[in-house]
Amino acid sequence: MKYYLLDYENVNSTGLDGVRDLGADSRIILFYTKNSSKIDLGMVNLLRDMKAELSIIEVHHGKQALDIQLASYLGYLIGTEPDDTEYYIISKDKGYRNVQSFWPERHIVLCRNLNSDSEIIDEPAEEKKPASRSRSRGGRKSTAAKASNAKAAKPADEPDPEEPKQEASTPAEPVDAPMPVEPAETPKPEEPKPVEAPKPNAFAEAAAIAKAVVEAKKARNEAEQKKKAESKQKTSAKKKDAAKKAEPKKKAAEKKAEPKKKAEPKKKTTAKQKASDARAEANNEIQKILSKEGFPEEVVNSTASFVSKNIGKEGYKQKIYRGIIKENGQKQGLAIYRLIKDKVK
């Protein structure tokens, strides 16, 4: 994957030169502000027909707002994308070299546009030459220095050799002597300026913050997943313990529901006795069926008792069906009746 982070406020439409040549594995993230120029219709057509994916992010106006937010977003991508991802910053601003130096192990290139032949801005920063000390702060020589140079250049006035020498008795005319030059004042040494502490690198800080946010989010997600897994294990253990505790009660209820066998001698079976035996048998069978299907004990006992009481009466099948539906509701009642309808004869 290739990411192209475009500083549109800096390069404008020229930064999109070459967008048509980008493939489907490229993604353009265009950062702009209200101060950015408009995009012409021709460029709109190119953006519409290109293969690369485009995302547009509006940056709130402020001092270096776009630069800082672009660097922050780059740090977010580095923290979430694979290591072999390539990043291209499209801008003429050479300050983004600080981002390159902060991520030396990542492939980050600073270009002027999206064209594959774009000029890569990777030349070192120019060193400033120290100012010459021979000049004063205003860039001009001092008056004392000028006077000293003039004195050295201009010799003392000498008599013209062609003129005849005057006699000793005749006083010579005074020769114009040069004006005395005051000695140049020795410049006082300038006091050393206090060394200012290095200013924080906004790009490096933004990238570091983005990386820390990604790592914190990852750690928080891992902690939440671990907590959910532990909670799920505890819930499963509680269900198993509850099932073990309820098992003796269930067996006792089943045993209690079984009809007691009478040890009395067999008597002649009458029609009344047959009906009673049929009801008892139906009660027992219905309890077994509903208990096996996991219905509550109350539903099992009430259904079995209701069915056994009404078997053999006039219209008992319809009465049993309606009674079960009324007692347990349409859905559950219908499910119960379908399970026991073969026992309602």
C-alpha positions as CSV (number, residue, x, y, z in Angstrom):
1,M,0.0,0.0,0.0
2,K,1.2,3.5,-0.8
3,Y,-0.1,6.6,1.0
4,Y,0.2,10.1,-0.5
5,L,-0.4,12.8,2.1
6,L,-0.9,16.0,0.2
7,D,-0.4,19.5,1.7
8,Y,-2.8,21.2,-0.7
9,E,-2.4,24.6,0.9
10,N,1.3,24.5,-0.1
11,V,1.3,22.9,-3.5
12,N,-2.3,23.6,-4.7
13,S,-3.4,21.8,-8.0
14,T,0.2,21.3,-9.2
15,G,0.7,18.8,-6.4
16,L,-1.9,16.5,-8.1
17,D,0.2,16.2,-11.3
18,G,0.5,12.5,-12.1
19,V,-2.6,11.4,-10.3
20,R,-3.8,9.5,-13.3
21,D,-0.7,7.2,-13.2
22,L,-1.4,5.9,-9.7
23,G,-2.7,2.4,-9.3
24,A,-5.4,0.8,-7.1
25,D,-2.9,0.1,-4.4
26,S,-2.5,3.9,-3.7
27,R,-4.5,6.1,-1.5
28,I,-4.4,9.9,-1.5
29,I,-5.2,11.9,1.6
30,L,-5.7,15.6,0.7
31,F,-5.4,18.1,3.6
32,Y,-6.8,21.6,2.9
33,T,-7.9,24.8,4.7
34,K,-10.2,27.7,3.8
35,N,-7.2,29.5,2.4
36,S,-6.5,26.7,-0.2
37,S,-7.3,27.6,-3.8
38,K,-10.2,26.0,-5.6
39,I,-9.9,22.9,-7.8
40,D,-10.7,23.4,-11.5
41,L,-13.1,21.2,-13.5
42,G,-10.3,19.5,-15.4
43,M,-8.7,18.3,-12.2
44,V,-12.1,17.2,-10.9
45,N,-12.5,14.9,-14.0
46,L,-9.0,13.4,-13.3
47,L,-9.9,12.7,-9.7
48,R,-13.2,11.1,-10.7
49,D,-11.5,8.8,-13.3
50,M,-8.4,7.8,-11.3
51,K,-7.8,4.3,-9.9
52,A,-6.4,5.5,-6.5
53,E,-8.7,6.0,-3.5
54,L,-9.1,9.6,-2.4
55,S,-9.9,11.0,1.1
56,I,-10.3,14.7,1.8
57,I,-9.7,16.2,5.2
58,E,-10.5,19.8,6.2
59,V,-8.0,21.3,8.6
60,H,-9.1,24.0,11.1
61,H,-7.2,27.3,10.5
62,G,-4.4,28.0,12.9
63,K,-0.6,28.5,13.1
64,Q,1.0,25.5,11.3
65,A,-2.3,23.6,11.8
66,L,-2.1,21.7,8.5
67,D,1.5,20.7,9.0
68,I,0.9,19.4,12.6
69,Q,-2.3,17.5,11.7
70,L,-0.7,16.0,8.6
71,A,2.3,14.8,10.7
72,S,-0.1,13.5,13.4
73,Y,-2.1,11.5,10.8
74,L,1.1,10.1,9.4
75,G,2.1,8.9,12.9
76,Y,-1.4,7.2,13.2
77,L,-0.9,5.4,9.9
78,I,2.6,4.2,10.9
79,G,1.2,2.8,14.1
80,T,-1.7,0.9,12.3
81,E,-0.4,-0.1,8.8
82,P,2.1,-2.9,8.0
83,D,5.8,-2.2,8.1
84,D,6.3,-2.4,4.3
85,T,3.8,0.5,3.7
86,E,5.3,3.4,1.7
87,Y,4.5,7.1,2.6
88,Y,4.9,10.1,0.3
89,I,4.5,13.7,1.6
90,I,3.5,16.0,-1.2
91,S,4.7,19.5,-0.2
92,K,7.4,22.1,-0.9
93,D,7.8,22.7,2.8
94,K,11.2,21.3,3.8
95,G,10.2,21.2,7.4
96,Y,8.8,17.7,6.9
97,R,12.4,16.5,6.9
98,N,12.1,16.4,10.7
99,V,9.4,13.7,10.2
100,Q,11.7,11.7,7.9
101,S,14.5,11.9,10.5
102,F,12.1,10.8,13.3
103,W,11.1,7.7,11.4
104,P,14.4,6.6,9.8
105,E,13.3,2.9,9.6
106,R,10.1,3.8,7.6
107,H,10.0,4.6,3.9
108,I,9.0,8.3,3.9
109,V,9.6,10.4,0.8
110,L,9.1,14.2,0.5
111,C,8.0,15.2,-3.1
112,R,6.6,18.2,-4.9
113,N,3.7,16.3,-6.7
114,L,2.3,12.9,-7.4
115,N,4.3,12.4,-10.7
116,S,6.7,9.5,-10.6
117,D,9.4,11.9,-12.0
118,S,8.7,14.5,-9.3
119,E,11.6,16.2,-7.7
120,I,12.5,14.6,-4.4
121,I,13.3,17.1,-1.7
122,D,16.2,15.4,0.1
123,E,19.1,18.0,-0.2
124,P,20.7,19.0,3.2
125,A,19.8,22.3,4.7
126,E,22.1,25.2,3.7
127,E,24.5,26.3,6.4
128,K,24.6,30.1,7.1
129,K,28.0,31.7,6.6
130,P,29.3,33.7,9.6
131,A,29.1,37.5,9.2
132,S,32.4,39.4,8.6
133,R,33.7,41.1,11.7
134,S,35.4,43.8,9.7
135,R,32.2,45.7,9.4
136,S,30.1,47.3,12.1
137,R,26.5,46.4,12.8
138,G,25.2,48.9,10.2
139,G,27.5,47.3,7.5
140,R,29.8,50.4,7.3
141,K,33.3,50.9,8.4
142,S,33.8,53.0,11.6
143,T,35.0,56.6,11.4
144,A,38.1,55.7,13.3
145,A,39.0,52.9,10.9
146,K,38.5,55.2,7.9
147,A,40.7,57.8,9.4
148,S,43.4,55.2,10.2
149,N,43.3,53.9,6.6
150,A,43.5,57.5,5.2
151,K,46.5,58.2,7.4
152,A,48.3,55.2,6.1
153,A,47.5,55.9,2.5
154,K,48.4,59.7,2.5
155,P,52.0,60.5,3.2
156,A,53.1,63.8,4.8
157,D,53.4,66.8,2.4
158,E,56.9,67.1,1.0
159,P,58.4,70.2,-0.8
160,D,58.3,70.1,-4.6
161,P,61.8,69.1,-5.8
162,E,61.5,71.5,-8.8
163,E,61.1,74.6,-6.6
164,P,64.3,76.4,-5.7
165,K,65.4,76.3,-2.1
166,Q,64.9,79.4,-0.2
167,E,67.7,81.1,1.7
168,A,68.0,80.5,5.4
169,S,67.4,84.1,6.3
170,T,64.0,84.1,4.6
171,P,61.5,82.2,6.7
172,A,59.8,79.4,4.8
173,E,56.1,79.4,4.5
174,P,54.4,77.1,6.9
175,V,53.5,73.8,5.3
176,D,49.9,72.6,5.9
177,A,50.2,69.8,8.3
178,P,47.7,67.0,8.3
179,M,44.9,67.2,10.8
180,P,45.6,65.1,13.8
181,V,43.6,61.9,13.9
182,E,42.2,60.7,17.1
183,P,43.1,57.1,18.0
184,A,40.5,54.6,17.2
185,E,38.5,53.4,20.2
186,T,39.0,49.8,21.1
187,P,35.7,48.1,20.5
188,K,34.3,46.5,23.6
189,P,33.9,42.8,23.4
190,E,30.3,41.8,23.0
191,E,28.8,39.8,25.8
192,P,28.0,36.2,24.8
193,K,24.3,35.7,24.2
194,P,22.6,33.1,26.3
195,V,22.1,29.9,24.5
196,E,18.4,29.3,24.0
197,A,17.0,26.0,24.7
198,P,16.0,24.1,21.5
199,K,12.4,24.6,20.6
200,P,10.3,21.5,20.6
201,N,9.8,19.8,17.2
202,A,6.1,20.1,16.4
203,F,6.2,17.3,13.8
204,A,8.1,14.9,16.1
205,E,5.8,15.6,19.0
206,A,2.7,15.0,16.9
207,A,4.0,11.7,15.5
208,A,5.0,10.6,19.0
209,I,1.6,11.5,20.4
210,A,-0.1,9.6,17.6
211,K,2.0,6.5,18.2
212,A,1.3,6.6,22.0
213,V,-2.5,6.9,21.3
214,V,-2.4,3.8,19.0
215,E,-0.5,1.8,21.6
216,A,-2.8,2.9,24.4
217,K,-5.9,1.9,22.3
218,K,-4.3,-1.5,21.5
219,A,-3.6,-2.2,25.2
220,R,-7.1,-1.1,26.2
221,N,-8.7,-3.4,23.6
222,E,-6.6,-6.3,24.8
223,A,-7.6,-5.7,28.4
224,E,-11.3,-5.6,27.5
225,Q,-11.0,-8.9,25.6
226,K,-9.3,-10.5,28.5
227,K,-11.9,-9.2,30.9
228,K,-14.7,-10.6,28.7
229,A,-13.1,-14.0,28.5
230,E,-12.7,-14.2,32.3
231,S,-16.4,-13.2,32.8
232,K,-17.5,-15.8,30.3
233,Q,-15.5,-18.5,32.1
234,K,-17.0,-17.5,35.5
235,T,-20.6,-17.5,34.1
236,S,-20.0,-21.0,32.6
237,A,-18.7,-22.3,35.9
238,K,-21.7,-20.9,37.8
239,K,-24.1,-22.6,35.4
240,K,-22.3,-26.0,35.9
241,D,-22.5,-25.6,39.7
242,A,-26.2,-24.7,39.6
243,A,-26.9,-27.7,37.4
244,K,-25.1,-30.1,39.8
245,K,-27.0,-28.7,42.8
246,A,-30.3,-29.0,41.0
247,E,-29.8,-32.6,39.9
248,P,-30.6,-34.2,43.3
249,K,-33.8,-32.2,43.6
250,K,-34.8,-33.2,40.1
251,K,-34.2,-36.9,40.8
252,A,-36.2,-36.6,44.0
253,A,-39.0,-34.9,42.2
254,E,-39.1,-37.6,39.6
255,K,-39.0,-40.3,42.2
256,K,-41.8,-38.6,44.1
257,A,-43.9,-38.3,41.0
258,E,-43.8,-42.0,40.3
259,P,-47.0,-43.8,41.3
260,K,-46.7,-46.0,44.4
261,K,-47.2,-49.7,43.8
262,K,-49.9,-51.3,45.8
263,A,-49.1,-54.7,47.4
264,E,-52.8,-55.5,47.7
265,P,-54.1,-58.7,46.1
266,K,-55.4,-58.4,42.6
267,K,-59.1,-58.0,42.3
268,K,-61.4,-58.3,39.4
269,T,-60.9,-55.4,37.0
270,T,-64.0,-53.3,36.5
271,A,-64.6,-50.5,34.0
272,K,-64.1,-48.0,36.7
273,Q,-60.8,-49.6,37.7
274,K,-59.7,-49.6,34.1
275,A,-60.4,-45.9,33.7
276,S,-58.5,-45.2,36.9
277,D,-55.5,-47.2,35.7
278,A,-55.5,-45.4,32.4
279,R,-55.5,-42.0,34.1
280,A,-52.6,-43.1,36.4
281,E,-50.7,-44.5,33.4
282,A,-51.3,-41.3,31.4
283,N,-50.1,-39.1,34.4
284,N,-46.9,-41.1,34.7
285,E,-46.1,-41.1,31.0
286,I,-46.8,-37.4,30.7
287,Q,-44.5,-36.5,33.6
288,K,-41.7,-38.5,32.1
289,I,-42.1,-36.9,28.7
290,L,-42.2,-33.3,29.9
291,S,-39.4,-33.9,32.5
292,K,-37.2,-35.3,29.7
293,E,-37.8,-32.2,27.6
294,G,-36.7,-30.0,30.5
295,F,-40.0,-28.3,31.4
296,P,-40.2,-26.9,35.0
297,E,-41.6,-29.1,37.7
298,E,-44.7,-27.0,38.2
299,V,-45.6,-27.3,34.5
300,V,-45.0,-31.0,34.5
301,N,-47.1,-31.8,37.6
302,S,-50.0,-29.4,36.7
303,T,-50.2,-30.7,33.1
304,A,-50.1,-34.4,34.0
305,S,-52.7,-33.9,36.7
306,F,-55.0,-31.9,34.4
307,V,-54.8,-34.4,31.6
308,S,-55.3,-37.5,33.9
309,K,-58.5,-35.9,35.4
310,N,-60.1,-35.2,32.1
311,I,-59.3,-38.4,30.2
312,G,-62.4,-40.4,29.3
313,K,-64.9,-37.5,29.8
314,E,-67.1,-36.3,27.1
315,G,-65.1,-34.1,24.6
316,Y,-62.0,-34.5,26.7
317,K,-59.5,-34.1,23.9
318,Q,-60.8,-30.6,23.0
319,K,-61.1,-29.7,26.7
320,I,-57.5,-30.8,27.4
321,Y,-56.1,-28.9,24.4
322,R,-57.9,-25.7,25.4
323,G,-56.9,-26.0,29.0
324,I,-53.2,-26.5,28.2
325,I,-53.2,-23.5,25.9
326,K,-55.0,-21.3,28.5
327,E,-52.6,-22.4,31.2
328,N,-49.3,-22.1,29.4
329,G,-49.9,-19.7,26.5
330,Q,-50.3,-20.3,22.8
331,K,-46.6,-21.1,22.0
332,Q,-45.7,-23.2,25.0
333,G,-49.1,-24.8,25.3
334,L,-49.1,-26.0,21.7
335,A,-45.6,-27.4,22.2
336,I,-46.7,-29.4,25.3
337,Y,-49.8,-30.7,23.6
338,R,-47.9,-32.0,20.6
339,L,-45.6,-33.9,22.9
340,I,-48.4,-35.6,24.9
341,K,-51.2,-35.9,22.3
342,D,-50.4,-39.6,21.7
343,K,-51.1,-40.2,25.4
344,V,-54.5,-38.5,25.3
345,K,-56.7,-41.4,24.0
